[in-house]
Amino acid sequence: MAAELSASIESVRGKLVSEKTYDNYQLARVDRLERDLEQARKQAKDRREGANVDEGGPQKALQRPLAVDNAALKRAMSKLDKLIGLKSVKDEVRGLVALTDVRELRRRENLPVTPPSFHLVFSGNPGTAKTTVARVIGKVYQSLGLLTSGHVVEVSRADLVGEYMGHTAPKTTAAVKKAYGGVLFIDEAYSLTAGGDANDYGFEAVDTLLKLMEDHRNKFVVVVAGYPDLMRRFLISNPGLQSRFKTTLTFDDYTVDELTDIFMSLCKTYKLKLDADALAAVKAACKALKHVMGERFANGRDVRKLFERCMEKQALRIRGNPNTSDLSKLEAWDVELAARQVG
């Protein structure tokens, strides 16, 4: 009703004062109308900004029956299971799904439900499939009815931090709005506070993000990712981060066998065959790269780089050769030459 008043609240109050009828009753009534008007304005703003995605957000979802899409959940978990390695991560995701199921069962029985924590920390070295798993998490949350779309918006410091005063908050807010209904994935999140200078605009980005997570906690999920040690420092840089990110998924480095499996999966995709010598060369190359590159080794990324170099060496070897069978064959020599360049 207040939203339909043609006169402003101030003009109504002024009229009452001039007529000396602004007693306690009128004061309470006008103040109530003022609150109603403000609420109506806020709801209209939320509808414009969020397109009603809050109706499907994580927090609201626990207050009503979850619209679980079991077929979509099965597809999402199947994608996760097909990823090479990542046993601990897969177990954690299954735990999140089970916890959501049990919360729903408790809700139906009118039993107390523990406060949920849907925001996640991905801790691991480069090339350990963190971005890939974030996309799966988005679809898992969507299938559980916790998010409306499950899409993933990938951002870094450059997407959140402005170049001058007053630029960071709007930039961070714009990135968050793109993630409404889905997941905001912040890669190398520690870079926001790595400098340690309180005047760095990265700290403003973190403060803005925390406020948006609180004000719109039913609209989106945040996943922050980065190196293990640096992510620990990031989480203690602001007390608000520790309270909102209670679950950490640890992405271990791949073993030599898992790295070899990743290489072979690429070969399968491009219909390439390897004989026993070539396979042995791949395993030896993965072991050598992991050892020689040490902390610089980027796991799956460097294996893909090795594969691409192998393709180059194969092309140089068979160029001008009319034997088309060589097009689908990698030789040990291709792998050995490629490994020297990548390492």
C-alpha positions, 0 to 999 in steps of 0.5 A, a space after each residue: 500500500 505504501 508503495 502506491 502513495 502518491 505523496 512522499 512520507 516527508 510531505 505526509 509527516 509535515 502535513 500532520 505536524 502543521 495540523 497538530 495531529 501528529 500524536 503517537 498513533 499517527 507517528 506509529 502509522 506513518 513510520 510503519 508506512 515508511 518501513 513498508 515503502 522502503 521494503 517495497 523499494 528493496 524488493 523491487 531492486 532485488 527483482 531487478 538485480 537478481 531476477 528472483 534467483 534468490 528463490 533457488 539459493 542455497 540458504 532458502 533451499 534448506 527452508 523448503 523441500 529440495 527439488 533434487 534432479 537425480 538424473 542431473 546429479 548422476 550425470 554430474 557425479 559421473 563426470 567427477 568419477 571419470 576424472 583421473 586421480 583426485 580420490 580425496 576430492 571425490 570423497 569430499 564431494 560425495 560427503 557434501 552430497 550426503 550431508 545435503 541429503 541428510 539435512 533434507 531428511 532432518 528438515 522433513 522430520 522437523 529436526 534441527 538442521 546444522 548451518 550449511 557451508 556451501 562456499 569452498 576452498 580448493 587447495 592444490 598446485 597448478 594443473 590438478 583439475 581445480 577449475 574442472 572440479 569447480 564446474 562439476 560442483 556447480 552442476 552438483 549444486 544445481 541438481 540438488 536444488 541449491 543453485 538455479 543455473 550452476 554456471 561458473 564465472 572464473 575470475 582472478 585479481 584483475 577482474 576484481 581489483 580496480 586501478 584507482 580509489 572507488 573502482 574496486 567495489 563496483 568491479 567486484 560487485 559486477 563480477 559477483 552479479 554475473 555469478 548469481 545462480 551459480 559459482 564464482 570461481 576465484 583462481 589464485 585468490 591469495 593474490 588479493 592479499 598477498 602484498 600484505 599492504 592494508 592500502 592495497 585495493 585487494 583487501 577492499 575487494 575481499 571486504 566487498 566480496 564478504 559483504 556481498 556473500 552475506 547480503 546475497 548469501 542465497 544467490 551464489 557460491 564462492 570457490 577460492 583456489 590456489 597453492 596450499 601454503 598461500 591459501 592458508 595465509 589468505 584465509 587468516 588475512 581476514 576473520 570473515 574468510 575463516 567464518 565463511 569458508 569452512 570446507 577445504 578440498 585438497 588437490 594432491 599432485 598426480 602420481 607418475 602412473 596418473 600422469 601417464 593415464 592423463 597422457 594416454 587419455 589424450 592419445 585416445 581422444 586423438 586416436 593415437 596408438 603407442 607401442 610398448 616402447 613408446 608407452 615406456 618412454 611416456 612413463 619415463 618422461 612423466 617421472 623425469 619431468 616431475 622430478 626435474 621441474 620440482 615445484 615448477 611442475 604443473 601436473 596435468 598442464 605439463 602433461 598436455 604440453 608434453 603431448 602437444 610437443 609429441 604431436 609436433 615431433 611426430 609431424 616433423 618425422 612423418 612430413 612428406 611420408 605417404 604412409 598414412 598409418 603413421 598419422 595414428 602412431 607415436 613412437 618412443 623417439 617422438 616422446 623423448 625429443 618432446 620431453 627434452 623441450 618441455 623439461 
